[in-house]
């Protein structure tokens, strides 16, 4: 960590998503939506980190564009988790804000 603000923020989002997934699986016994948010919420940081060694400027832009799409997908899954009452409004706001900042 500490390489860039974007890398730090995406890593913090991934940590929150991992803990959210663990909590939903253990306490709510929900495995499908939580797996989707786990995938999309953790790949954002991986793509940003991968862009650091992009093969070209176009590759760099492409990796960031995919990261942006995955971040948007994460927001979708968070919306679904809140309306289906798998997460609290407090938890939703905390993670949504992290995702939206990226």
SEFIZA-3560 file (N, C-alpha, C; in Angstrom, 3 decimals):
REM SEFIZA-3560
<numar><xx>0.834</xx><yy>-1.186</yy><zz>0.000</zz><atom>N</atom></numar>
<numar><xx>0.000</xx><yy>0.000</yy><zz>0.000</zz><atom>CA</atom></numar>
<numar><xx>0.878</xx><yy>1.248</yy><zz>0.000</zz><atom>C</atom></numar>
<numar><xx>0.247</xx><yy>2.403</yy><zz>-0.234</zz><atom>N</atom></numar>
<numar><xx>0.967</xx><yy>3.649</yy><zz>-0.223</zz><atom>CA</atom></numar>
<numar><xx>1.497</xx><yy>4.072</yy><zz>-1.580</zz><atom>C</atom></numar>
<numar><xx>1.208</xx><yy>3.309</yy><zz>-2.631</zz><atom>N</atom></numar>
<numar><xx>1.726</xx><yy>3.661</yy><zz>-3.955</zz><atom>CA</atom></numar>
<numar><xx>0.965</xx><yy>4.831</yy><zz>-4.558</zz><atom>C</atom></numar>
<numar><xx>-0.348</xx><yy>4.836</yy><zz>-4.420</zz><atom>N</atom></numar>
<numar><xx>-1.157</xx><yy>5.937</yy><zz>-4.927</zz><atom>CA</atom></numar>
<numar><xx>-2.457</xx><yy>6.002</yy><zz>-4.149</zz><atom>C</atom></numar>
<numar><xx>-3.089</xx><yy>7.130</yy><zz>-4.192</zz><atom>N</atom></numar>
<numar><xx>-4.365</xx><yy>7.308</yy><zz>-3.510</zz><atom>CA</atom></numar>
<numar><xx>-5.393</xx><yy>6.318</yy><zz>-4.063</zz><atom>C</atom></numar>
<numar><xx>-5.411</xx><yy>6.162</yy><zz>-5.363</zz><atom>N</atom></numar>
<numar><xx>-6.371</xx><yy>5.251</yy><zz>-5.991</zz><atom>CA</atom></numar>
<numar><xx>-6.119</xx><yy>3.803</yy><zz>-5.580</zz><atom>C</atom></numar>
<numar><xx>-4.871</xx><yy>3.410</yy><zz>-5.545</zz><atom>N</atom></numar>
<numar><xx>-4.556</xx><yy>2.051</yy><zz>-5.095</zz><atom>CA</atom></numar>
<numar><xx>-4.966</xx><yy>1.856</yy><zz>-3.638</zz><atom>C</atom></numar>
<numar><xx>-4.694</xx><yy>2.846</yy><zz>-2.814</zz><atom>N</atom></numar>
<numar><xx>-5.068</xx><yy>2.754</yy><zz>-1.393</zz><atom>CA</atom></numar>
<numar><xx>-6.583</xx><yy>2.674</yy><zz>-1.222</zz><atom>C</atom></numar>
<numar><xx>-7.321</xx><yy>3.511</yy><zz>-1.930</zz><atom>N</atom></numar>
<numar><xx>-8.789</xx><yy>3.511</yy><zz>-1.813</zz><atom>CA</atom></numar>
<numar><xx>-9.390</xx><yy>2.204</yy><zz>-2.317</zz><atom>C</atom></numar>
<numar><xx>-8.881</xx><yy>1.699</yy><zz>-3.420</zz><atom>N</atom></numar>
<numar><xx>-9.428</xx><yy>0.453</yy><zz>-3.956</zz><atom>CA</atom></numar>
<numar><xx>-9.083</xx><yy>-0.725</yy><zz>-3.048</zz><atom>C</atom></numar>
<numar><xx>-7.934</xx><yy>-0.683</yy><zz>-2.389</zz><atom>N</atom></numar>
<numar><xx>-7.563</xx><yy>-1.733</yy><zz>-1.445</zz><atom>CA</atom></numar>
<numar><xx>-8.467</xx><yy>-1.686</yy><zz>-0.212</zz><atom>C</atom></numar>
<numar><xx>-8.757</xx><yy>-0.489</yy><zz>0.269</zz><atom>N</atom></numar>
<numar><xx>-9.664</xx><yy>-0.331</yy><zz>1.417</zz><atom>CA</atom></numar>
<numar><xx>-11.064</xx><yy>-0.817</yy><zz>1.064</zz><atom>C</atom></numar>
<numar><xx>-11.514</xx><yy>-0.518</yy><zz>-0.141</zz><atom>N</atom></numar>
<numar><xx>-12.815</xx><yy>-1.028</yy><zz>-0.597</zz><atom>CA</atom></numar>
<numar><xx>-12.794</xx><yy>-2.551</yy><zz>-0.597</zz><atom>C</atom></numar>
<numar><xx>-11.751</xx><yy>-3.148</yy><zz>-1.130</zz><atom>N</atom></numar>
<numar><xx>-11.657</xx><yy>-4.607</yy><zz>-1.193</zz><atom>CA</atom></numar>
<numar><xx>-11.701</xx><yy>-5.215</yy><zz>0.209</zz><atom>C</atom></numar>
<numar><xx>-10.998</xx><yy>-4.610</yy><zz>1.151</zz><atom>N</atom></numar>
<numar><xx>-11.025</xx><yy>-5.117</yy><zz>2.530</zz><atom>CA</atom></numar>
<numar><xx>-12.439</xx><yy>-5.084</yy><zz>3.097</zz><atom>C</atom></numar>
<numar><xx>-13.129</xx><yy>-3.976</yy><zz>2.910</zz><atom>N</atom></numar>
<numar><xx>-14.495</xx><yy>-3.855</yy><zz>3.419</zz><atom>CA</atom></numar>
<numar><xx>-15.420</xx><yy>-4.871</yy><zz>2.758</zz><atom>C</atom></numar>
<numar><xx>-15.229</xx><yy>-5.090</yy><zz>1.478</zz><atom>N</atom></numar>
<numar><xx>-16.045</xx><yy>-6.051</yy><zz>0.745</zz><atom>CA</atom></numar>
<numar><xx>-15.788</xx><yy>-7.474</yy><zz>1.238</zz><atom>C</atom></numar>
<numar><xx>-14.545</xx><yy>-7.817</yy><zz>1.496</zz><atom>N</atom></numar>
<numar><xx>-14.215</xx><yy>-9.154</yy><zz>2.000</zz><atom>CA</atom></numar>
<numar><xx>-14.885</xx><yy>-9.384</yy><zz>3.352</zz><atom>C</atom></numar>
<numar><xx>-14.790</xx><yy>-8.397</yy><zz>4.235</zz><atom>N</atom></numar>
<numar><xx>-15.439</xx><yy>-8.529</yy><zz>5.548</zz><atom>CA</atom></numar>
<numar><xx>-16.961</xx><yy>-8.578</yy><zz>5.418</zz><atom>C</atom></numar>
<numar><xx>-17.504</xx><yy>-7.814</yy><zz>4.489</zz><atom>N</atom></numar>
<numar><xx>-18.949</xx><yy>-7.849</yy><zz>4.247</zz><atom>CA</atom></numar>
<numar><xx>-19.374</xx><yy>-9.236</yy><zz>3.776</zz><atom>C</atom></numar>
<numar><xx>-18.655</xx><yy>-9.788</yy><zz>2.826</zz><atom>N</atom></numar>
<numar><xx>-18.952</xx><yy>-11.123</yy><zz>2.307</zz><atom>CA</atom></numar>
<numar><xx>-18.930</xx><yy>-12.156</yy><zz>3.432</zz><atom>C</atom></numar>
<numar><xx>-17.901</xx><yy>-12.096</yy><zz>4.233</zz><atom>N</atom></numar>
<numar><xx>-17.768</xx><yy>-13.030</yy><zz>5.354</zz><atom>CA</atom></numar>
<numar><xx>-18.959</xx><yy>-12.912</yy><zz>6.306</zz><atom>C</atom></numar>
<numar><xx>-19.338</xx><yy>-11.688</yy><zz>6.625</zz><atom>N</atom></numar>
<numar><xx>-20.455</xx><yy>-11.441</yy><zz>7.545</zz><atom>CA</atom></numar>
<numar><xx>-21.780</xx><yy>-11.956</yy><zz>6.969</zz><atom>C</atom></numar>
<numar><xx>-22.029</xx><yy>-11.663</yy><zz>5.711</zz><atom>N</atom></numar>
<numar><xx>-23.294</xx><yy>-12.095</yy><zz>5.085</zz><atom>CA</atom></numar>
<numar><xx>-23.368</xx><yy>-13.616</yy><zz>5.012</zz><atom>C</atom></numar>
<numar><xx>-22.272</xx><yy>-14.247</yy><zz>4.657</zz><atom>N</atom></numar>
<numar><xx>-22.263</xx><yy>-15.714</yy><zz>4.567</zz><atom>CA</atom></numar>
<numar><xx>-22.466</xx><yy>-16.358</yy><zz>5.937</zz><atom>C</atom></numar>
<numar><xx>-21.771</xx><yy>-15.845</yy><zz>6.938</zz><atom>N</atom></numar>
<numar><xx>-21.848</xx><yy>-16.441</yy><zz>8.274</zz><atom>CA</atom></numar>
<numar><xx>-23.164</xx><yy>-16.139</yy><zz>8.979</zz><atom>C</atom></numar>
<numar><xx>-23.625</xx><yy>-14.906</yy><zz>8.881</zz><atom>N</atom></numar>
<numar><xx>-24.779</xx><yy>-14.487</yy><zz>9.686</zz><atom>CA</atom></numar>
<numar><xx>-26.116</xx><yy>-14.508</yy><zz>8.957</zz><atom>C</atom></numar>
<numar><xx>-26.087</xx><yy>-14.340</yy><zz>7.662</zz><atom>N</atom></numar>
<numar><xx>-27.337</xx><yy>-14.315</yy><zz>6.891</zz><atom>CA</atom></numar>
<numar><xx>-27.516</xx><yy>-15.554</yy><zz>6.023</zz><atom>C</atom></numar>
<numar><xx>-26.468</xx><yy>-16.347</yy><zz>5.915</zz><atom>N</atom></numar>
<numar><xx>-26.480</xx><yy>-17.565</yy><zz>5.098</zz><atom>CA</atom></numar>
<numar><xx>-26.878</xx><yy>-17.278</yy><zz>3.654</zz><atom>C</atom></numar>
<numar><xx>-26.386</xx><yy>-16.163</yy><zz>3.143</zz><atom>N</atom></numar>
<numar><xx>-26.632</xx><yy>-15.765</yy><zz>1.756</zz><atom>CA</atom></numar>
<numar><xx>-25.302</xx><yy>-15.901</yy><zz>1.019</zz><atom>C</atom></numar>
<numar><xx>-25.315</xx><yy>-16.631</yy><zz>-0.104</zz><atom>N</atom></numar>
<numar><xx>-24.064</xx><yy>-16.952</yy><zz>-0.766</zz><atom>CA</atom></numar>
<numar><xx>-23.972</xx><yy>-16.484</yy><zz>-2.223</zz><atom>C</atom></numar>
<numar><xx>-25.079</xx><yy>-16.173</yy><zz>-2.857</zz><atom>N</atom></numar>
<numar><xx>-25.062</xx><yy>-15.833</yy><zz>-4.274</zz><atom>CA</atom></numar>
<numar><xx>-24.732</xx><yy>-14.355</yy><zz>-4.487</zz><atom>C</atom></numar>
<numar><xx>-25.536</xx><yy>-13.473</yy><zz>-3.929</zz><atom>N</atom></numar>
<numar><xx>-25.302</xx><yy>-12.026</yy><zz>-4.105</zz><atom>CA</atom></numar>
<numar><xx>-23.989</xx><yy>-11.634</yy><zz>-3.442</zz><atom>C</atom></numar>
<numar><xx>-23.724</xx><yy>-12.203</yy><zz>-2.275</zz><atom>N</atom></numar>
<numar><xx>-22.485</xx><yy>-11.859</yy><zz>-1.574</zz><atom>CA</atom></numar>
<numar><xx>-21.252</xx><yy>-12.267</yy><zz>-2.391</zz><atom>C</atom></numar>
<numar><xx>-21.349</xx><yy>-13.347</yy><zz>-3.133</zz><atom>N</atom></numar>
<numar><xx>-20.237</xx><yy>-13.773</yy><zz>-3.996</zz><atom>CA</atom></numar>
<numar><xx>-20.052</xx><yy>-12.792</yy><zz>-5.159</zz><atom>C</atom></numar>
<numar><xx>-21.151</xx><yy>-12.281</yy><zz>-5.678</zz><atom>N</atom></numar>
<numar><xx>-21.087</xx><yy>-11.313</yy><zz>-6.775</zz><atom>CA</atom></numar>
<numar><xx>-20.418</xx><yy>-10.014</yy><zz>-6.313</zz><atom>C</atom></numar>
<numar><xx>-20.828</xx><yy>-9.514</yy><zz>-5.146</zz><atom>N</atom></numar>
<numar><xx>-20.234</xx><yy>-8.274</yy><zz>-4.644</zz><atom>CA</atom></numar>
<numar><xx>-18.774</xx><yy>-8.506</yy><zz>-4.255</zz><atom>C</atom></numar>
<numar><xx>-18.450</xx><yy>-9.704</yy><zz>-3.785</zz><atom>N</atom></numar>
<numar><xx>-17.056</xx><yy>-10.034</yy><zz>-3.468</zz><atom>CA</atom></numar>
<numar><xx>-16.197</xx><yy>-9.968</yy><zz>-4.730</zz><atom>C</atom></numar>
<numar><xx>-16.684</xx><yy>-10.565</yy><zz>-5.802</zz><atom>N</atom></numar>
<numar><xx>-15.933</xx><yy>-10.583</yy><zz>-7.056</zz><atom>CA</atom></numar>
<numar><xx>-15.738</xx><yy>-9.171</yy><zz>-7.614</zz><atom>C</atom></numar>
<numar><xx>-16.847</xx><yy>-8.448</yy><zz>-7.760</zz><atom>N</atom></numar>
<numar><xx>-16.739</xx><yy>-7.122</yy><zz>-8.380</zz><atom>CA</atom></numar>
<numar><xx>-16.012</xx><yy>-6.121</yy><zz>-7.483</zz><atom>C</atom></numar>
<numar><xx>-16.210</xx><yy>-6.231</yy><zz>-6.179</zz><atom>N</atom></numar>
<numar><xx>-15.598</xx><yy>-5.274</yy><zz>-5.258</zz><atom>CA</atom></numar>
<numar><xx>-14.118</xx><yy>-5.462</yy><zz>-5.041</zz><atom>C</atom></numar>
<numar><xx>-13.624</xx><yy>-6.674</yy><zz>-5.261</zz><atom>N</atom></numar>
<numar><xx>-12.193</xx><yy>-6.909</yy><zz>-5.080</zz><atom>CA</atom></numar>
<numar><xx>-11.398</xx><yy>-6.782</yy><zz>-6.377</zz><atom>C</atom></numar>
<numar><xx>-12.055</xx><yy>-6.978</yy><zz>-7.503</zz><atom>N</atom></numar>
<numar><xx>-11.329</xx><yy>-6.901</yy><zz>-8.777</zz><atom>CA</atom></numar>
<numar><xx>-10.978</xx><yy>-5.457</yy><zz>-9.150</zz><atom>C</atom></numar>
<numar><xx>-11.684</xx><yy>-4.485</yy><zz>-8.572</zz><atom>N</atom></numar>
<numar><xx>-11.387</xx><yy>-3.075</yy><zz>-8.863</zz><atom>CA</atom></numar>
<numar><xx>-9.926</xx><yy>-2.775</yy><zz>-8.545</zz><atom>C</atom></numar>
<numar><xx>-9.514</xx><yy>-3.106</yy><zz>-7.349</zz><atom>N</atom></numar>
<numar><xx>-8.132</xx><yy>-2.852</yy><zz>-6.939</zz><atom>CA</atom></numar>
<numar><xx>-7.126</xx><yy>-3.657</yy><zz>-7.731</zz><atom>C</atom></numar>
<numar><xx>-7.492</xx><yy>-4.889</yy><zz>-8.055</zz><atom>N</atom></numar>
<numar><xx>-6.590</xx><yy>-5.736</yy><zz>-8.844</zz><atom>CA</atom></numar>
<numar><xx>-6.348</xx><yy>-5.128</yy><zz>-10.224</zz><atom>C</atom></numar>
<numar><xx>-7.397</xx><yy>-4.606</yy><zz>-10.830</zz><atom>N</atom></numar>
<numar><xx>-7.257</xx><yy>-3.977</yy><zz>-12.150</zz><atom>CA</atom></numar>
<numar><xx>-6.430</xx><yy>-2.695</yy><zz>-12.079</zz><atom>C</atom></numar>
<numar><xx>-6.641</xx><yy>-1.919</yy><zz>-11.036</zz><atom>N</atom></numar>
<numar><xx>-5.870</xx><yy>-0.686</yy><zz>-10.864</zz><atom>CA</atom></numar>
<numar><xx>-4.392</xx><yy>-1.025</yy><zz>-10.658</zz><atom>C</atom></numar>
<numar><xx>-4.142</xx><yy>-2.045</yy><zz>-9.861</zz><atom>N</atom></numar>
<numar><xx>-2.758</xx><yy>-2.484</yy><zz>-9.626</zz><atom>CA</atom></numar>
<numar><xx>-2.155</xx><yy>-3.027</yy><zz>-10.918</zz><atom>C</atom></numar>
<numar><xx>-2.942</xx><yy>-3.772</yy><zz>-11.680</zz><atom>N</atom></numar>
<numar><xx>-2.470</xx><yy>-4.342</yy><zz>-12.944</zz><atom>CA</atom></numar>
<numar><xx>-2.126</xx><yy>-3.246</yy><zz>-13.953</zz><atom>C</atom></numar>
<numar><xx>-2.872</xx><yy>-2.158</yy><zz>-13.927</zz><atom>N</atom></numar>
<numar><xx>-2.639</xx><yy>-1.056</yy><zz>-14.868</zz><atom>CA</atom></numar>
<numar><xx>-1.257</xx><yy>-0.436</yy><zz>-14.690</zz><atom>C</atom></numar>
<numar><xx>-0.690</xx><yy>-0.594</yy><zz>-13.518</zz><atom>N</atom></numar>
<numar><xx>0.636</xx><yy>-0.047</yy><zz>-13.245</zz><atom>CA</atom></numar>
<numar><xx>1.677</xx><yy>-0.575</yy><zz>-14.235</zz><atom>C</atom></numar>
<numar><xx>1.470</xx><yy>-1.807</yy><zz>-14.694</zz><atom>N</atom></numar>
<numar><xx>2.414</xx><yy>-2.411</yy><zz>-15.639</zz><atom>CA</atom></numar>
<numar><xx>1.734</xx><yy>-2.698</yy><zz>-16.975</zz><atom>C</atom></numar>
<numar><xx>0.881</xx><yy>-1.777</yy><zz>-17.388</zz><atom>N</atom></numar>
<numar><xx>0.185</xx><yy>-1.926</yy><zz>-18.667</zz><atom>CA</atom></numar>
<numar><xx>1.198</xx><yy>-1.977</yy><zz>-19.810</zz><atom>C</atom></numar>
<numar><xx>0.805</xx><yy>-2.676</yy><zz>-20.846</zz><atom>N</atom></numar>
<numar><xx>1.691</xx><yy>-2.841</yy><zz>-21.993</zz><atom>CA</atom></numar>
<numar><xx>1.738</xx><yy>-1.616</yy><zz>-22.896</zz><atom>C</atom></numar>
<numar><xx>0.716</xx><yy>-0.768</yy><zz>-22.802</zz><atom>N</atom></numar>
<numar><xx>0.660</xx><yy>0.445</yy><zz>-23.620</zz><atom>CA</atom></numar>
<numar><xx>-0.284</xx><yy>1.430</yy><zz>-22.948</zz><atom>C</atom></numar>
<numar><xx>-0.344</xx><yy>2.632</yy><zz>-23.501</zz><atom>N</atom></numar>
<numar><xx>-1.288</xx><yy>3.625</yy><zz>-22.977</zz><atom>CA</atom></numar>
<numar><xx>-2.727</xx><yy>3.155</yy><zz>-23.145</zz><atom>C</atom></numar>
<numar><xx>-3.011</xx><yy>2.517</yy><zz>-24.279</zz><atom>N</atom></numar>
<numar><xx>-4.363</xx><yy>1.995</yy><zz>-24.506</zz><atom>CA</atom></numar>
<numar><xx>-4.708</xx><yy>0.884</yy><zz>-23.520</zz><atom>C</atom></numar>
<numar><xx>-3.754</xx><yy>0.037</yy><zz>-23.213</zz><atom>N</atom></numar>
<numar><xx>-3.958</xx><yy>-1.032</yy><zz>-22.236</zz><atom>CA</atom></numar>
<numar><xx>-4.228</xx><yy>-0.425</yy><zz>-20.853</zz><atom>C</atom></numar>
<numar><xx>-3.477</xx><yy>0.598</yy><zz>-20.500</zz><atom>N</atom></numar>
<numar><xx>-3.661</xx><yy>1.308</yy><zz>-19.231</zz><atom>CA</atom></numar>
<numar><xx>-5.081</xx><yy>1.864</yy><zz>-19.131</zz><atom>C</atom></numar>
<numar><xx>-5.513</xx><yy>2.555</yy><zz>-20.168</zz><atom>N</atom></numar>
<numar><xx>-6.859</xx><yy>3.136</yy><zz>-20.202</zz><atom>CA</atom></numar>
<numar><xx>-7.917</xx><yy>2.042</yy><zz>-20.129</zz><atom>C</atom></numar>
<numar><xx>-7.694</xx><yy>0.976</yy><zz>-20.848</zz><atom>N</atom></numar>
<numar><xx>-8.648</xx><yy>-0.137</yy><zz>-20.866</zz><atom>CA</atom></numar>
<numar><xx>-8.807</xx><yy>-0.756</yy><zz>-19.475</zz><atom>C</atom></numar>
<numar><xx>-7.708</xx><yy>-0.967</yy><zz>-18.771</zz><atom>N</atom></numar>
<numar><xx>-7.777</xx><yy>-1.558</yy><zz>-17.436</zz><atom>CA</atom></numar>
<numar><xx>-8.537</xx><yy>-0.637</yy><zz>-16.473</zz><atom>C</atom></numar>
<numar><xx>-8.305</xx><yy>0.656</yy><zz>-16.577</zz><atom>N</atom></numar>
<numar><xx>-9.030</xx><yy>1.604</yy><zz>-15.725</zz><atom>CA</atom></numar>
<numar><xx>-10.513</xx><yy>1.651</yy><zz>-16.090</zz><atom>C</atom></numar>
<numar><xx>-10.827</xx><yy>1.528</yy><zz>-17.364</zz><atom>N</atom></numar>
<numar><xx>-12.234</xx><yy>1.517</yy><zz>-17.790</zz><atom>CA</atom></numar>
<numar><xx>-12.953</xx><yy>0.285</yy><zz>-17.240</zz><atom>C</atom></numar>
<numar><xx>-12.298</xx><yy>-0.841</yy><zz>-17.255</zz><atom>N</atom></numar>
<numar><xx>-12.901</xx><yy>-2.056</yy><zz>-16.704</zz><atom>CA</atom></numar>
<numar><xx>-13.062</xx><yy>-1.900</yy><zz>-15.191</zz><atom>C</atom></numar>
<numar><xx>-12.069</xx><yy>-1.330</yy><zz>-14.524</zz><atom>N</atom></numar>
<numar><xx>-12.160</xx><yy>-1.098</yy><zz>-13.075</zz><atom>CA</atom></numar>
<numar><xx>-13.368</xx><yy>-0.214</yy><zz>-12.756</zz><atom>C</atom></numar>
<numar><xx>-13.593</xx><yy>0.806</yy><zz>-13.579</zz><atom>N</atom></numar>
<numar><xx>-14.740</xx><yy>1.692</yy><zz>-13.378</zz><atom>CA</atom></numar>
<numar><xx>-16.054</xx><yy>0.925</yy><zz>-13.536</zz><atom>C</atom></numar>
<numar><xx>-16.135</xx><yy>0.059</yy><zz>-14.524</zz><atom>N</atom></numar>
<numar><xx>-17.334</xx><yy>-0.756</yy><zz>-14.730</zz><atom>CA</atom></numar>
<numar><xx>-17.566</xx><yy>-1.691</yy><zz>-13.545</zz><atom>C</atom></numar>
<numar><xx>-16.507</xx><yy>-2.298</yy><zz>-13.051</zz><atom>N</atom></numar>
<numar><xx>-16.626</xx><yy>-3.204</yy><zz>-11.903</zz><atom>CA</atom></numar>
<numar><xx>-17.048</xx><yy>-2.453</yy><zz>-10.649</zz><atom>C</atom></numar>
<numar><xx>-16.566</xx><yy>-1.247</yy><zz>-10.510</zz><atom>N</atom></numar>
<numar><xx>-16.966</xx><yy>-0.417</yy><zz>-9.378</zz><atom>CA</atom></numar>
<numar><xx>-18.460</xx><yy>-0.109</yy><zz>-9.468</zz><atom>C</atom></numar>
<numar><xx>-18.938</xx><yy>0.201</yy><zz>-10.646</zz><atom>N</atom></numar>
<numar><xx>-20.356</xx><yy>0.455</yy><zz>-10.848</zz><atom>CA</atom></numar>
<numar><xx>-21.181</xx><yy>-0.796</yy><zz>-10.560</zz><atom>C</atom></numar>
<numar><xx>-20.674</xx><yy>-1.952</yy><zz>-10.970</zz><atom>N</atom></numar>
<numar><xx>-21.367</xx><yy>-3.215</yy><zz>-10.671</zz><atom>CA</atom></numar>
<numar><xx>-21.418</xx><yy>-3.454</yy><zz>-9.164</zz><atom>C</atom></numar>
<numar><xx>-20.359</xx><yy>-3.119</yy><zz>-8.460</zz><atom>N</atom></numar>
<numar><xx>-20.340</xx><yy>-3.249</yy><zz>-7.007</zz><atom>CA</atom></numar>
<numar><xx>-21.439</xx><yy>-2.399</yy><zz>-6.375</zz><atom>C</atom></numar>
<numar><xx>-21.619</xx><yy>-1.197</yy><zz>-6.890</zz><atom>N</atom></numar>
<numar><xx>-22.691</xx><yy>-0.325</yy><zz>-6.386</zz><atom>CA</atom></numar>
<numar><xx>-24.054</xx><yy>-0.971</yy><zz>-6.605</zz><atom>C</atom></numar>
<numar><xx>-24.227</xx><yy>-1.631</yy><zz>-7.740</zz><atom>N</atom></numar>
<numar><xx>-25.480</xx><yy>-2.342</yy><zz>-8.020</zz><atom>CA</atom></numar>
<numar><xx>-25.750</xx><yy>-3.416</yy><zz>-6.969</zz><atom>C</atom></numar>
<numar><xx>-24.732</xx><yy>-4.249</yy><zz>-6.694</zz><atom>N</atom></numar>
<numar><xx>-24.916</xx><yy>-5.325</yy><zz>-5.724</zz><atom>CA</atom></numar>
<numar><xx>-25.173</xx><yy>-4.778</yy><zz>-4.332</zz><atom>C</atom></numar>
<numar><xx>-24.525</xx><yy>-3.666</yy><zz>-3.986</zz><atom>N</atom></numar>
<numar><xx>-24.794</xx><yy>-3.035</yy><zz>-2.690</zz><atom>CA</atom></numar>
<numar><xx>-26.237</xx><yy>-2.539</yy><zz>-2.619</zz><atom>C</atom></numar>
<numar><xx>-26.721</xx><yy>-1.952</yy><zz>-3.719</zz><atom>N</atom></numar>
<numar><xx>-28.126</xx><yy>-1.519</yy><zz>-3.775</zz><atom>CA</atom></numar>
<numar><xx>-29.061</xx><yy>-2.699</yy><zz>-3.546</zz><atom>C</atom></numar>
<numar><xx>-28.756</xx><yy>-3.819</yy><zz>-4.175</zz><atom>N</atom></numar>
<numar><xx>-29.596</xx><yy>-5.004</yy><zz>-4.029</zz><atom>CA</atom></numar>
<numar><xx>-29.534</xx><yy>-5.555</yy><zz>-2.605</zz><atom>C</atom></numar>
<numar><xx>-28.358</xx><yy>-5.555</yy><zz>-2.021</zz><atom>N</atom></numar>
<numar><xx>-28.221</xx><yy>-6.042</yy><zz>-0.647</zz><atom>CA</atom></numar>
<numar><xx>-28.990</xx><yy>-5.187</yy><zz>0.356</zz><atom>C</atom></numar>
<numar><xx>-29.036</xx><yy>-3.893</yy><zz>0.140</zz><atom>N</atom></numar>
<numar><xx>-29.758</xx><yy>-3.022</yy><zz>1.077</zz><atom>CA</atom></numar>
<numar><xx>-31.264</xx><yy>-3.187</yy><zz>0.922</zz><atom>C</atom></numar>
<numar><xx>-31.772</xx><yy>-3.249</yy><zz>-0.291</zz><atom>N</atom></numar>
<numar><xx>-33.229</xx><yy>-3.354</yy><zz>-0.474</zz><atom>CA</atom></numar>
<numar><xx>-33.763</xx><yy>-4.731</yy><zz>-0.082</zz><atom>C</atom></numar>
<numar><xx>-32.902</xx><yy>-5.742</yy><zz>-0.103</zz><atom>N</atom></numar>
<numar><xx>-33.324</xx><yy>-7.074</yy><zz>0.320</zz><atom>CA</atom></numar>
<numar><xx>-33.000</xx><yy>-7.332</yy><zz>1.795</zz><atom>C</atom></numar>
<numar><xx>-32.529</xx><yy>-6.302</yy><zz>2.460</zz><atom>N</atom></numar>
<numar><xx>-32.286</xx><yy>-6.300</yy><zz>3.905</zz><atom>CA</atom></numar>
<numar><xx>-31.211</xx><yy>-7.286</yy><zz>4.368</zz><atom>C</atom></numar>
<numar><xx>-30.225</xx><yy>-7.514</yy><zz>3.518</zz><atom>N</atom></numar>
<numar><xx>-29.084</xx><yy>-8.325</yy><zz>3.934</zz><atom>CA</atom></numar>
<numar><xx>-28.035</xx><yy>-7.493</yy><zz>4.649</zz><atom>C</atom></numar>
<numar><xx>-28.041</xx><yy>-6.173</yy><zz>4.405</zz><atom>N</atom></numar>
<numar><xx>-27.109</xx><yy>-5.291</yy><zz>5.103</zz><atom>CA</atom></numar>
<numar><xx>-27.876</xx><yy>-4.099</yy><zz>5.667</zz><atom>C</atom></numar>
<numar><xx>-27.298</xx><yy>-3.481</yy><zz>6.677</zz><atom>N</atom></numar>
<numar><xx>-27.904</xx><yy>-2.311</yy><zz>7.302</zz><atom>CA</atom></numar>
<numar><xx>-27.600</xx><yy>-1.058</yy><zz>6.489</zz><atom>C</atom></numar>
<numar><xx>-28.349</xx><yy>-0.031</yy><zz>6.740</zz><atom>N</atom></numar>
<numar><xx>-28.127</xx><yy>1.257</yy><zz>6.068</zz><atom>CA</atom></numar>
<numar><xx>-26.748</xx><yy>1.799</yy><zz>6.425</zz><atom>C</atom></numar>
<numar><xx>-26.337</xx><yy>1.619</yy><zz>7.660</zz><atom>N</atom></numar>
<numar><xx>-25.016</xx><yy>2.084</yy><zz>8.095</zz><atom>CA</atom></numar>
<numar><xx>-23.912</xx><yy>1.389</yy><zz>7.299</zz><atom>C</atom></numar>
<numar><xx>-23.991</xx><yy>0.073</yy><zz>7.186</zz><atom>N</atom></numar>
<numar><xx>-22.992</xx><yy>-0.693</yy><zz>6.438</zz><atom>CA</atom></numar>
<numar><xx>-23.017</xx><yy>-0.309</yy><zz>4.951</zz><atom>C</atom></numar>
<numar><xx>-24.223</xx><yy>-0.165</yy><zz>4.424</zz><atom>N</atom></numar>
<numar><xx>-24.401</xx><yy>0.253</yy><zz>3.028</zz><atom>CA</atom></numar>
<numar><xx>-23.706</xx><yy>1.587</yy><zz>2.776</zz><atom>C</atom></numar>
<numar><xx>-24.001</xx><yy>2.573</yy><zz>3.618</zz><atom>N</atom></numar>
<numar><xx>-23.423</xx><yy>3.910</yy><zz>3.446</zz><atom>CA</atom></numar>
<numar><xx>-21.904</xx><yy>3.879</yy><zz>3.526</zz><atom>C</atom></numar>
<numar><xx>-21.382</xx><yy>3.107</yy><zz>4.460</zz><atom>N</atom></numar>
<numar><xx>-19.937</xx><yy>3.013</yy><zz>4.659</zz><atom>CA</atom></numar>
<numar><xx>-19.238</xx><yy>2.455</yy><zz>3.419</zz><atom>C</atom></numar>
<numar><xx>-19.761</xx><yy>1.389</yy><zz>2.872</zz><atom>N</atom></numar>
<numar><xx>-19.108</xx><yy>0.741</yy><zz>1.726</zz><atom>CA</atom></numar>
<numar><xx>-19.437</xx><yy>1.475</yy><zz>0.424</zz><atom>C</atom></numar>
<numar><xx>-20.672</xx><yy>1.922</yy><zz>0.277</zz><atom>N</atom></numar>
<numar><xx>-21.066</xx><yy>2.653</yy><zz>-0.926</zz><atom>CA</atom></numar>
<numar><xx>-20.189</xx><yy>3.877</yy><zz>-1.124</zz><atom>C</atom></numar>
<numar><xx>-19.931</xx><yy>4.595</yy><zz>-0.029</zz><atom>N</atom></numar>
<numar><xx>-19.097</xx><yy>5.789</yy><zz>-0.105</zz><atom>CA</atom></numar>
<numar><xx>-17.690</xx><yy>5.435</yy><zz>-0.579</zz><atom>C</atom></numar>
<numar><xx>-17.138</xx><yy>4.343</yy><zz>-0.059</zz><atom>N</atom></numar>
<numar><xx>-15.795</xx><yy>3.900</yy><zz>-0.484</zz><atom>CA</atom></numar>
<numar><xx>-15.782</xx><yy>3.589</yy><zz>-1.987</zz><atom>C</atom></numar>
<numar><xx>-16.805</xx><yy>2.876</yy><zz>-2.451</zz><atom>N</atom></numar>
<numar><xx>-16.868</xx><yy>2.505</yy><zz>-3.868</zz><atom>CA</atom></numar>
<numar><xx>-17.072</xx><yy>3.730</yy><zz>-4.740</zz><atom>C</atom></numar>
<numar><xx>-17.908</xx><yy>4.638</yy><zz>-4.289</zz><atom>N</atom></numar>
<numar><xx>-18.230</xx><yy>5.820</yy><zz>-5.082</zz><atom>CA</atom></numar>
<numar><xx>-17.033</xx><yy>6.754</yy><zz>-5.195</zz><atom>C</atom></numar>
<numar><xx>-16.164</xx><yy>6.763</yy><zz>-4.202</zz><atom>N</atom></numar>
<numar><xx>-14.980</xx><yy>7.627</yy><zz>-4.210</zz><atom>CA</atom></numar>
<numar><xx>-13.962</xx><yy>7.213</yy><zz>-5.275</zz><atom>C</atom></numar>
<numar><xx>-14.019</xx><yy>5.958</yy><zz>-5.663</zz><atom>N</atom></numar>
<numar><xx>-13.039</xx><yy>5.461</yy><zz>-6.630</zz><atom>CA</atom></numar>
<numar><xx>-13.514</xx><yy>5.872</yy><zz>-7.988</zz><atom>C</atom></numar>
//
